[in-house]
Amino acid sequence: MAIGLMDTAPVSRRVSRNVPPGYRLMLFVGFLTFLNAAILKRVMPWRWRVFGGSGTEYASIFEEARTRTYSTVPHAFMK
């Protein structure tokens, strides 16, 4: 299932200082992964894009990576 940028709720820009280092590491790795995916999405022809969209509406690649990271990484810590 693809996660659209409009499907997610707004997230805070900063992670609290008292979070475990493992969570910070997962956020960092997730951000780098989604940043690479956002860059690849921009260079691919619009018909090949996995995450949908017509190719006309864009957020910055950093905003897209941050939104996708903060909407997926917390699921790894749910019980």
PyMOL Python script that loads the backbone (N, CA, C, O; Angstrom):
from pymol import cmd

cmd.read_pdbstr("""\
ATOM      1  N   MET A   1       0.837  -1.169   0.000  1.00  0.00           N
ATOM      2  CA  MET A   1       0.000   0.000   0.000  1.00  0.00           C
ATOM      3  C   MET A   1       0.882   1.231   0.000  1.00  0.00           C
ATOM      4  O   MET A   1       1.775   1.341   0.840  1.00  0.00           O
ATOM      5  N   ALA A   2       0.666   2.132  -0.886  1.00  0.00           N
ATOM      6  CA  ALA A   2       1.457   3.353  -0.987  1.00  0.00           C
ATOM      7  C   ALA A   2       0.958   4.377   0.027  1.00  0.00           C
ATOM      8  O   ALA A   2      -0.238   4.464   0.306  1.00  0.00           O
ATOM      9  N   ILE A   3       1.877   5.134   0.562  1.00  0.00           N
ATOM     10  CA  ILE A   3       1.544   6.177   1.518  1.00  0.00           C
ATOM     11  C   ILE A   3       1.656   7.511   0.805  1.00  0.00           C
ATOM     12  O   ILE A   3       2.745   7.901   0.383  1.00  0.00           O
ATOM     13  N   GLY A   4       0.556   8.202   0.668  1.00  0.00           N
ATOM     14  CA  GLY A   4       0.567   9.506   0.022  1.00  0.00           C
ATOM     15  C   GLY A   4       0.919  10.588   1.025  1.00  0.00           C
ATOM     16  O   GLY A   4       0.709  10.417   2.226  1.00  0.00           O
ATOM     17  N   LEU A   5       1.445  11.681   0.549  1.00  0.00           N
ATOM     18  CA  LEU A   5       1.805  12.764   1.445  1.00  0.00           C
ATOM     19  C   LEU A   5       0.585  13.396   2.091  1.00  0.00           C
ATOM     20  O   LEU A   5       0.677  13.898   3.212  1.00  0.00           O
ATOM     21  N   MET A   6      -0.535  13.383   1.424  1.00  0.00           N
ATOM     22  CA  MET A   6      -1.738  13.983   1.985  1.00  0.00           C
ATOM     23  C   MET A   6      -2.450  13.043   2.956  1.00  0.00           C
ATOM     24  O   MET A   6      -3.378  13.469   3.643  1.00  0.00           O
ATOM     25  N   ASP A   7      -2.039  11.767   3.031  1.00  0.00           N
ATOM     26  CA  ASP A   7      -2.694  10.798   3.895  1.00  0.00           C
ATOM     27  C   ASP A   7      -2.221  10.873   5.338  1.00  0.00           C
ATOM     28  O   ASP A   7      -2.842  10.279   6.220  1.00  0.00           O
ATOM     29  N   THR A   8      -1.147  11.582   5.592  1.00  0.00           N
ATOM     30  CA  THR A   8      -0.546  11.572   6.918  1.00  0.00           C
ATOM     31  C   THR A   8      -0.882  12.847   7.667  1.00  0.00           C
ATOM     32  O   THR A   8      -1.118  13.897   7.071  1.00  0.00           O
ATOM     33  N   ALA A   9      -0.897  12.733   8.980  1.00  0.00           N
ATOM     34  CA  ALA A   9      -1.127  13.897   9.832  1.00  0.00           C
ATOM     35  C   ALA A   9       0.172  14.684   9.964  1.00  0.00           C
ATOM     36  O   ALA A   9       1.253  14.128   9.769  1.00  0.00           O
ATOM     37  N   PRO A  10       0.079  15.964  10.292  1.00  0.00           N
ATOM     38  CA  PRO A  10       1.301  16.746  10.491  1.00  0.00           C
ATOM     39  C   PRO A  10       2.127  16.168  11.637  1.00  0.00           C
ATOM     40  O   PRO A  10       1.574  15.701  12.633  1.00  0.00           O
ATOM     41  N   VAL A  11       3.423  16.200  11.496  1.00  0.00           N
ATOM     42  CA  VAL A  11       4.312  15.662  12.515  1.00  0.00           C
ATOM     43  C   VAL A  11       5.237  16.758  13.000  1.00  0.00           C
ATOM     44  O   VAL A  11       5.504  17.728  12.291  1.00  0.00           O
ATOM     45  N   SER A  12       5.723  16.587  14.227  1.00  0.00           N
ATOM     46  CA  SER A  12       6.640  17.588  14.768  1.00  0.00           C
ATOM     47  C   SER A  12       7.978  17.490  14.066  1.00  0.00           C
ATOM     48  O   SER A  12       8.346  16.431  13.559  1.00  0.00           O
ATOM     49  N   ARG A  13       8.696  18.583  14.037  1.00  0.00           N
ATOM     50  CA  ARG A  13       9.968  18.630  13.322  1.00  0.00           C
ATOM     51  C   ARG A  13      11.137  18.136  14.160  1.00  0.00           C
ATOM     52  O   ARG A  13      12.198  17.846  13.608  1.00  0.00           O
ATOM     53  N   ARG A  14      10.981  18.034  15.436  1.00  0.00           N
ATOM     54  CA  ARG A  14      12.102  17.637  16.283  1.00  0.00           C
ATOM     55  C   ARG A  14      11.752  16.388  17.092  1.00  0.00           C
ATOM     56  O   ARG A  14      10.605  16.174  17.485  1.00  0.00           O
ATOM     57  N   VAL A  15      12.768  15.583  17.321  1.00  0.00           N
ATOM     58  CA  VAL A  15      12.621  14.410  18.170  1.00  0.00           C
ATOM     59  C   VAL A  15      13.091  14.810  19.556  1.00  0.00           C
ATOM     60  O   VAL A  15      14.111  15.485  19.699  1.00  0.00           O
ATOM     61  N   SER A  16      12.360  14.402  20.567  1.00  0.00           N
ATOM     62  CA  SER A  16      12.725  14.736  21.940  1.00  0.00           C
ATOM     63  C   SER A  16      14.119  14.209  22.276  1.00  0.00           C
ATOM     64  O   SER A  16      14.565  13.209  21.713  1.00  0.00           O
ATOM     65  N   ARG A  17      14.782  14.869  23.171  1.00  0.00           N
ATOM     66  CA  ARG A  17      16.146  14.472  23.548  1.00  0.00           C
ATOM     67  C   ARG A  17      16.189  13.178  24.367  1.00  0.00           C
ATOM     68  O   ARG A  17      17.240  12.543  24.455  1.00  0.00           O
ATOM     69  N   ASN A  18      15.078  12.785  24.957  1.00  0.00           N
ATOM     70  CA  ASN A  18      15.094  11.604  25.817  1.00  0.00           C
ATOM     71  C   ASN A  18      14.571  10.348  25.123  1.00  0.00           C
ATOM     72  O   ASN A  18      14.041   9.456  25.786  1.00  0.00           O
ATOM     73  N   VAL A  19      14.711  10.265  23.805  1.00  0.00           N
ATOM     74  CA  VAL A  19      14.318   9.056  23.088  1.00  0.00           C
ATOM     75  C   VAL A  19      15.498   8.099  23.028  1.00  0.00           C
ATOM     76  O   VAL A  19      16.649   8.535  23.041  1.00  0.00           O
ATOM     77  N   PRO A  20      15.227   6.805  22.961  1.00  0.00           N
ATOM     78  CA  PRO A  20      16.327   5.828  22.907  1.00  0.00           C
ATOM     79  C   PRO A  20      17.179   6.002  21.649  1.00  0.00           C
ATOM     80  O   PRO A  20      16.670   6.408  20.605  1.00  0.00           O
ATOM     81  N   PRO A  21      18.479   5.696  21.748  1.00  0.00           N
ATOM     82  CA  PRO A  21      19.359   5.830  20.587  1.00  0.00           C
ATOM     83  C   PRO A  21      18.938   4.936  19.420  1.00  0.00           C
ATOM     84  O   PRO A  21      19.156   5.291  18.262  1.00  0.00           O
ATOM     85  N   GLY A  22      18.342   3.790  19.710  1.00  0.00           N
ATOM     86  CA  GLY A  22      17.885   2.896  18.653  1.00  0.00           C
ATOM     87  C   GLY A  22      16.794   3.532  17.803  1.00  0.00           C
ATOM     88  O   GLY A  22      16.737   3.321  16.591  1.00  0.00           O
ATOM     89  N   TYR A  23      15.933   4.308  18.445  1.00  0.00           N
ATOM     90  CA  TYR A  23      14.870   5.001  17.710  1.00  0.00           C
ATOM     91  C   TYR A  23      15.460   6.084  16.817  1.00  0.00           C
ATOM     92  O   TYR A  23      15.040   6.249  15.672  1.00  0.00           O
ATOM     93  N   ARG A  24      16.430   6.819  17.342  1.00  0.00           N
ATOM     94  CA  ARG A  24      17.095   7.848  16.537  1.00  0.00           C
ATOM     95  C   ARG A  24      17.801   7.216  15.334  1.00  0.00           C
ATOM     96  O   ARG A  24      17.759   7.756  14.228  1.00  0.00           O
ATOM     97  N   LEU A  25      18.446   6.073  15.557  1.00  0.00           N
ATOM     98  CA  LEU A  25      19.133   5.385  14.464  1.00  0.00           C
ATOM     99  C   LEU A  25      18.135   4.945  13.394  1.00  0.00           C
ATOM    100  O   LEU A  25      18.394   5.088  12.200  1.00  0.00           O
ATOM    101  N   MET A  26      16.992   4.409  13.830  1.00  0.00           N
ATOM    102  CA  MET A  26      15.978   3.991  12.858  1.00  0.00           C
ATOM    103  C   MET A  26      15.420   5.190  12.095  1.00  0.00           C
ATOM    104  O   MET A  26      15.138   5.083  10.901  1.00  0.00           O
ATOM    105  N   LEU A  27      15.257   6.336  12.773  1.00  0.00           N
ATOM    106  CA  LEU A  27      14.803   7.540  12.077  1.00  0.00           C
ATOM    107  C   LEU A  27      15.831   7.976  11.042  1.00  0.00           C
ATOM    108  O   LEU A  27      15.466   8.358   9.929  1.00  0.00           O
ATOM    109  N   PHE A  28      17.102   7.924  11.394  1.00  0.00           N
ATOM    110  CA  PHE A  28      18.159   8.330  10.479  1.00  0.00           C
ATOM    111  C   PHE A  28      18.211   7.414   9.262  1.00  0.00           C
ATOM    112  O   PHE A  28      18.270   7.885   8.126  1.00  0.00           O
ATOM    113  N   VAL A  29      18.189   6.108   9.500  1.00  0.00           N
ATOM    114  CA  VAL A  29      18.237   5.148   8.393  1.00  0.00           C
ATOM    115  C   VAL A  29      16.971   5.258   7.538  1.00  0.00           C
ATOM    116  O   VAL A  29      17.040   5.211   6.310  1.00  0.00           O
ATOM    117  N   GLY A  30      15.826   5.403   8.189  1.00  0.00           N
ATOM    118  CA  GLY A  30      14.577   5.564   7.445  1.00  0.00           C
ATOM    119  C   GLY A  30      14.580   6.830   6.609  1.00  0.00           C
ATOM    120  O   GLY A  30      14.131   6.822   5.463  1.00  0.00           O
ATOM    121  N   PHE A  31      15.086   7.925   7.179  1.00  0.00           N
ATOM    122  CA  PHE A  31      15.143   9.180   6.427  1.00  0.00           C
ATOM    123  C   PHE A  31      16.037   9.039   5.204  1.00  0.00           C
ATOM    124  O   PHE A  31      15.675   9.493   4.118  1.00  0.00           O
ATOM    125  N   LEU A  32      17.204   8.413   5.366  1.00  0.00           N
ATOM    126  CA  LEU A  32      18.099   8.227   4.229  1.00  0.00           C
ATOM    127  C   LEU A  32      17.465   7.337   3.163  1.00  0.00           C
ATOM    128  O   LEU A  32      17.617   7.585   1.967  1.00  0.00           O
ATOM    129  N   THR A  33      16.763   6.313   3.597  1.00  0.00           N
ATOM    130  CA  THR A  33      16.098   5.413   2.649  1.00  0.00           C
ATOM    131  C   THR A  33      15.023   6.157   1.860  1.00  0.00           C
ATOM    132  O   THR A  33      14.972   6.069   0.633  1.00  0.00           O
ATOM    133  N   PHE A  34      14.169   6.887   2.571  1.00  0.00           N
ATOM    134  CA  PHE A  34      13.100   7.609   1.892  1.00  0.00           C
ATOM    135  C   PHE A  34      13.626   8.796   1.094  1.00  0.00           C
ATOM    136  O   PHE A  34      13.005   9.195   0.109  1.00  0.00           O
ATOM    137  N   LEU A  35      14.758   9.366   1.498  1.00  0.00           N
ATOM    138  CA  LEU A  35      15.372  10.429   0.712  1.00  0.00           C
ATOM    139  C   LEU A  35      15.856   9.879  -0.625  1.00  0.00           C
ATOM    140  O   LEU A  35      15.657  10.497  -1.671  1.00  0.00           O
ATOM    141  N   ASN A  36      16.492   8.716  -0.581  1.00  0.00           N
ATOM    142  CA  ASN A  36      16.912   8.072  -1.834  1.00  0.00           C
ATOM    143  C   ASN A  36      15.707   7.732  -2.705  1.00  0.00           C
ATOM    144  O   ASN A  36      15.758   7.898  -3.924  1.00  0.00           O
ATOM    145  N   ALA A  37      14.629   7.260  -2.094  1.00  0.00           N
ATOM    146  CA  ALA A  37      13.422   6.939  -2.857  1.00  0.00           C
ATOM    147  C   ALA A  37      12.826   8.192  -3.481  1.00  0.00           C
ATOM    148  O   ALA A  37      12.344   8.149  -4.613  1.00  0.00           O
ATOM    149  N   ALA A  38      12.853   9.315  -2.753  1.00  0.00           N
ATOM    150  CA  ALA A  38      12.310  10.561  -3.292  1.00  0.00           C
ATOM    151  C   ALA A  38      13.157  11.070  -4.452  1.00  0.00           C
ATOM    152  O   ALA A  38      12.627  11.588  -5.435  1.00  0.00           O
ATOM    153  N   ILE A  39      14.466  10.924  -4.336  1.00  0.00           N
ATOM    154  CA  ILE A  39      15.353  11.349  -5.426  1.00  0.00           C
ATOM    155  C   ILE A  39      15.112  10.476  -6.660  1.00  0.00           C
ATOM    156  O   ILE A  39      15.004  10.984  -7.776  1.00  0.00           O
ATOM    157  N   LEU A  40      15.030   9.165  -6.450  1.00  0.00           N
ATOM    158  CA  LEU A  40      14.762   8.260  -7.577  1.00  0.00           C
ATOM    159  C   LEU A  40      13.404   8.550  -8.209  1.00  0.00           C
ATOM    160  O   LEU A  40      13.245   8.470  -9.427  1.00  0.00           O
ATOM    161  N   LYS A  41      12.437   8.885  -7.376  1.00  0.00           N
ATOM    162  CA  LYS A  41      11.102   9.198  -7.883  1.00  0.00           C
ATOM    163  C   LYS A  41      11.147  10.406  -8.807  1.00  0.00           C
ATOM    164  O   LYS A  41      10.430  10.448  -9.807  1.00  0.00           O
ATOM    165  N   ARG A  42      11.981  11.387  -8.482  1.00  0.00           N
ATOM    166  CA  ARG A  42      12.058  12.596  -9.306  1.00  0.00           C
ATOM    167  C   ARG A  42      12.727  12.362 -10.652  1.00  0.00           C
ATOM    168  O   ARG A  42      12.404  13.037 -11.629  1.00  0.00           O
ATOM    169  N   VAL A  43      13.666  11.400 -10.715  1.00  0.00           N
ATOM    170  CA  VAL A  43      14.368  11.197 -11.981  1.00  0.00           C
ATOM    171  C   VAL A  43      13.684  10.170 -12.882  1.00  0.00           C
ATOM    172  O   VAL A  43      14.009  10.073 -14.065  1.00  0.00           O
ATOM    173  N   MET A  44      12.748   9.410 -12.338  1.00  0.00           N
ATOM    174  CA  MET A  44      12.028   8.429 -13.146  1.00  0.00           C
ATOM    175  C   MET A  44      10.944   9.100 -13.972  1.00  0.00           C
ATOM    176  O   MET A  44      10.390  10.119 -13.559  1.00  0.00           O
ATOM    177  N   PRO A  45      10.637   8.543 -15.128  1.00  0.00           N
ATOM    178  CA  PRO A  45       9.476   9.052 -15.873  1.00  0.00           C
ATOM    179  C   PRO A  45       8.210   8.883 -15.040  1.00  0.00           C
ATOM    180  O   PRO A  45       8.103   7.939 -14.258  1.00  0.00           O
ATOM    181  N   TRP A  46       7.263   9.782 -15.201  1.00  0.00           N
ATOM    182  CA  TRP A  46       6.103   9.776 -14.312  1.00  0.00           C
ATOM    183  C   TRP A  46       5.274   8.503 -14.415  1.00  0.00           C
ATOM    184  O   TRP A  46       4.568   8.169 -13.464  1.00  0.00           O
ATOM    185  N   ARG A  47       5.331   7.792 -15.512  1.00  0.00           N
ATOM    186  CA  ARG A  47       4.556   6.557 -15.648  1.00  0.00           C
ATOM    187  C   ARG A  47       5.125   5.412 -14.822  1.00  0.00           C
ATOM    188  O   ARG A  47       4.417   4.447 -14.535  1.00  0.00           O
ATOM    189  N   TRP A  48       6.399   5.506 -14.435  1.00  0.00           N
ATOM    190  CA  TRP A  48       7.039   4.429 -13.683  1.00  0.00           C
ATOM    191  C   TRP A  48       6.977   4.651 -12.179  1.00  0.00           C
ATOM    192  O   TRP A  48       7.426   3.792 -11.420  1.00  0.00           O
ATOM    193  N   ARG A  49       6.455   5.736 -11.742  1.00  0.00           N
ATOM    194  CA  ARG A  49       6.507   6.068 -10.318  1.00  0.00           C
ATOM    195  C   ARG A  49       5.619   5.145  -9.503  1.00  0.00           C
ATOM    196  O   ARG A  49       4.476   4.869  -9.868  1.00  0.00           O
ATOM    197  N   VAL A  50       6.172   4.672  -8.385  1.00  0.00           N
ATOM    198  CA  VAL A  50       5.468   3.718  -7.528  1.00  0.00           C
ATOM    199  C   VAL A  50       4.486   4.429  -6.606  1.00  0.00           C
ATOM    200  O   VAL A  50       3.392   3.919  -6.364  1.00  0.00           O
ATOM    201  N   PHE A  51       4.854   5.589  -6.091  1.00  0.00           N
ATOM    202  CA  PHE A  51       4.056   6.256  -5.066  1.00  0.00           C
ATOM    203  C   PHE A  51       2.900   7.064  -5.623  1.00  0.00           C
ATOM    204  O   PHE A  51       2.225   7.761  -4.866  1.00  0.00           O
ATOM    205  N   GLY A  52       2.656   6.993  -6.897  1.00  0.00           N
ATOM    206  CA  GLY A  52       1.506   7.656  -7.488  1.00  0.00           C
ATOM    207  C   GLY A  52       1.745   9.139  -7.733  1.00  0.00           C
ATOM    208  O   GLY A  52       2.856   9.647  -7.578  1.00  0.00           O
ATOM    209  N   GLY A  53       0.694   9.802  -8.111  1.00  0.00           N
ATOM    210  CA  GLY A  53       0.764  11.224  -8.406  1.00  0.00           C
ATOM    211  C   GLY A  53       0.916  11.449  -9.898  1.00  0.00           C
ATOM    212  O   GLY A  53       1.420  10.594 -10.626  1.00  0.00           O
ATOM    213  N   SER A  54       0.479  12.590 -10.327  1.00  0.00           N
ATOM    214  CA  SER A  54       0.534  12.893 -11.753  1.00  0.00           C
ATOM    215  C   SER A  54       1.855  13.520 -12.149  1.00  0.00           C
ATOM    216  O   SER A  54       2.103  13.733 -13.336  1.00  0.00           O
ATOM    217  N   GLY A  55       2.699  13.817 -11.191  1.00  0.00           N
ATOM    218  CA  GLY A  55       3.975  14.416 -11.510  1.00  0.00           C
ATOM    219  C   GLY A  55       3.960  15.929 -11.473  1.00  0.00           C
ATOM    220  O   GLY A  55       4.980  16.557 -11.755  1.00  0.00           O
ATOM    221  N   THR A  56       2.828  16.533 -11.132  1.00  0.00           N
ATOM    222  CA  THR A  56       2.764  17.989 -11.112  1.00  0.00           C
ATOM    223  C   THR A  56       2.812  18.557  -9.702  1.00  0.00           C
ATOM    224  O   THR A  56       3.279  19.681  -9.518  1.00  0.00           O
ATOM    225  N   GLU A  57       2.348  17.821  -8.707  1.00  0.00           N
ATOM    226  CA  GLU A  57       2.340  18.342  -7.341  1.00  0.00           C
ATOM    227  C   GLU A  57       3.531  17.755  -6.568  1.00  0.00           C
ATOM    228  O   GLU A  57       3.637  16.540  -6.397  1.00  0.00           O
ATOM    229  N   TYR A  58       4.404  18.623  -6.118  1.00  0.00           N
ATOM    230  CA  TYR A  58       5.609  18.175  -5.428  1.00  0.00           C
ATOM    231  C   TYR A  58       5.820  18.936  -4.136  1.00  0.00           C
ATOM    232  O   TYR A  58       5.631  20.150  -4.066  1.00  0.00           O
ATOM    233  N   ALA A  59       6.215  18.196  -3.119  1.00  0.00           N
ATOM    234  CA  ALA A  59       6.795  18.802  -1.930  1.00  0.00           C
ATOM    235  C   ALA A  59       8.303  18.697  -2.148  1.00  0.00           C
ATOM    236  O   ALA A  59       8.740  18.057  -3.105  1.00  0.00           O
ATOM    237  N   SER A  60       9.097  19.306  -1.291  1.00  0.00           N
ATOM    238  CA  SER A  60      10.535  19.145  -1.450  1.00  0.00           C
ATOM    239  C   SER A  60      10.903  17.694  -1.151  1.00  0.00           C
ATOM    240  O   SER A  60      10.157  16.993  -0.468  1.00  0.00           O
ATOM    241  N   ILE A  61      12.039  17.245  -1.655  1.00  0.00           N
ATOM    242  CA  ILE A  61      12.419  15.852  -1.415  1.00  0.00           C
ATOM    243  C   ILE A  61      12.684  15.614   0.064  1.00  0.00           C
ATOM    244  O   ILE A  61      12.456  14.513   0.566  1.00  0.00           O
ATOM    245  N   PHE A  62      13.162  16.633   0.764  1.00  0.00           N
ATOM    246  CA  PHE A  62      13.417  16.481   2.196  1.00  0.00           C
ATOM    247  C   PHE A  62      12.116  16.410   2.986  1.00  0.00           C
ATOM    248  O   PHE A  62      12.004  15.624   3.926  1.00  0.00           O
ATOM    249  N   GLU A  63      11.138  17.221   2.613  1.00  0.00           N
ATOM    250  CA  GLU A  63       9.836  17.180   3.269  1.00  0.00           C
ATOM    251  C   GLU A  63       9.140  15.847   3.009  1.00  0.00           C
ATOM    252  O   GLU A  63       8.519  15.278   3.907  1.00  0.00           O
ATOM    253  N   GLU A  64       9.246  15.358   1.792  1.00  0.00           N
ATOM    254  CA  GLU A  64       8.645  14.070   1.459  1.00  0.00           C
ATOM    255  C   GLU A  64       9.303  12.942   2.253  1.00  0.00           C
ATOM    256  O   GLU A  64       8.610  12.073   2.784  1.00  0.00           O
ATOM    257  N   ALA A  65      10.637  12.948   2.339  1.00  0.00           N
ATOM    258  CA  ALA A  65      11.352  11.912   3.086  1.00  0.00           C
ATOM    259  C   ALA A  65      11.020  11.987   4.572  1.00  0.00           C
ATOM    260  O   ALA A  65      10.830  10.957   5.218  1.00  0.00           O
ATOM    261  N   ARG A  66      10.949  13.195   5.115  1.00  0.00           N
ATOM    262  CA  ARG A  66      10.636  13.351   6.537  1.00  0.00           C
ATOM    263  C   ARG A  66       9.222  12.873   6.837  1.00  0.00           C
ATOM    264  O   ARG A  66       8.998  12.187   7.834  1.00  0.00           O
ATOM    265  N   THR A  67       8.271  13.229   5.988  1.00  0.00           N
ATOM    266  CA  THR A  67       6.884  12.817   6.203  1.00  0.00           C
ATOM    267  C   THR A  67       6.748  11.302   6.149  1.00  0.00           C
ATOM    268  O   THR A  67       6.086  10.703   6.996  1.00  0.00           O
ATOM    269  N   ARG A  68       7.368  10.692   5.166  1.00  0.00           N
ATOM    270  CA  ARG A  68       7.278   9.231   5.048  1.00  0.00           C
ATOM    271  C   ARG A  68       8.007   8.537   6.204  1.00  0.00           C
ATOM    272  O   ARG A  68       7.553   7.496   6.679  1.00  0.00           O
ATOM    273  N   THR A  69       9.120   9.097   6.656  1.00  0.00           N
ATOM    274  CA  THR A  69       9.856   8.504   7.780  1.00  0.00           C
ATOM    275  C   THR A  69       9.033   8.549   9.052  1.00  0.00           C
ATOM    276  O   THR A  69       8.874   7.533   9.728  1.00  0.00           O
ATOM    277  N   TYR A  70       8.504   9.729   9.386  1.00  0.00           N
ATOM    278  CA  TYR A  70       7.743   9.873  10.625  1.00  0.00           C
ATOM    279  C   TYR A  70       6.388   9.181  10.572  1.00  0.00           C
ATOM    280  O   TYR A  70       5.741   9.022  11.606  1.00  0.00           O
ATOM    281  N   SER A  71       5.950   8.771   9.398  1.00  0.00           N
ATOM    282  CA  SER A  71       4.689   8.038   9.335  1.00  0.00           C
ATOM    283  C   SER A  71       4.894   6.528   9.319  1.00  0.00           C
ATOM    284  O   SER A  71       3.924   5.788   9.486  1.00  0.00           O
ATOM    285  N   THR A  72       6.125   6.041   9.125  1.00  0.00           N
ATOM    286  CA  THR A  72       6.348   4.597   9.097  1.00  0.00           C
ATOM    287  C   THR A  72       7.205   4.067  10.239  1.00  0.00           C
ATOM    288  O   THR A  72       6.919   2.990  10.763  1.00  0.00           O
ATOM    289  N   VAL A  73       8.238   4.786  10.637  1.00  0.00           N
ATOM    290  CA  VAL A  73       9.153   4.274  11.661  1.00  0.00           C
ATOM    291  C   VAL A  73       8.477   4.018  13.006  1.00  0.00           C
ATOM    292  O   VAL A  73       8.791   3.005  13.630  1.00  0.00           O
ATOM    293  N   PRO A  74       7.575   4.860  13.490  1.00  0.00           N
ATOM    294  CA  PRO A  74       6.943   4.559  14.782  1.00  0.00           C
ATOM    295  C   PRO A  74       6.202   3.230  14.830  1.00  0.00           C
ATOM    296  O   PRO A  74       6.004   2.681  15.914  1.00  0.00           O
ATOM    297  N   HIS A  75       5.787   2.700  13.678  1.00  0.00           N
ATOM    298  CA  HIS A  75       5.093   1.410  13.663  1.00  0.00           C
ATOM    299  C   HIS A  75       6.005   0.268  14.102  1.00  0.00           C
ATOM    300  O   HIS A  75       5.513  -0.770  14.545  1.00  0.00           O
ATOM    301  N   ALA A  76       7.313   0.436  13.989  1.00  0.00           N
ATOM    302  CA  ALA A  76       8.240  -0.609  14.414  1.00  0.00           C
ATOM    303  C   ALA A  76       8.250  -0.759  15.938  1.00  0.00           C
ATOM    304  O   ALA A  76       8.634  -1.812  16.446  1.00  0.00           O
ATOM    305  N   PHE A  77       7.837   0.273  16.672  1.00  0.00           N
ATOM    306  CA  PHE A  77       7.875   0.235  18.116  1.00  0.00           C
ATOM    307  C   PHE A  77       6.516   0.009  18.748  1.00  0.00           C
ATOM    308  O   PHE A  77       6.393   0.079  19.971  1.00  0.00           O
ATOM    309  N   MET A  78       5.493  -0.260  17.951  1.00  0.00           N
ATOM    310  CA  MET A  78       4.180  -0.555  18.505  1.00  0.00           C
ATOM    311  C   MET A  78       4.134  -1.973  19.024  1.00  0.00           C
ATOM    312  O   MET A  78       4.725  -2.881  18.439  1.00  0.00           O
ATOM    313  N   LYS A  79       3.437  -2.158  20.112  1.00  0.00           N
ATOM    314  CA  LYS A  79       3.345  -3.485  20.717  1.00  0.00           C
ATOM    315  C   LYS A  79       2.184  -4.255  20.173  1.00  0.00           C
ATOM    316  O   LYS A  79       1.957  -5.396  20.575  1.00  0.00           O
TER     317      LYS A  79
END
""", "prot")
cmd.dss("prot")
cmd.show_as("cartoon", "prot")
cmd.util.cbc("prot")
cmd.orient("prot")
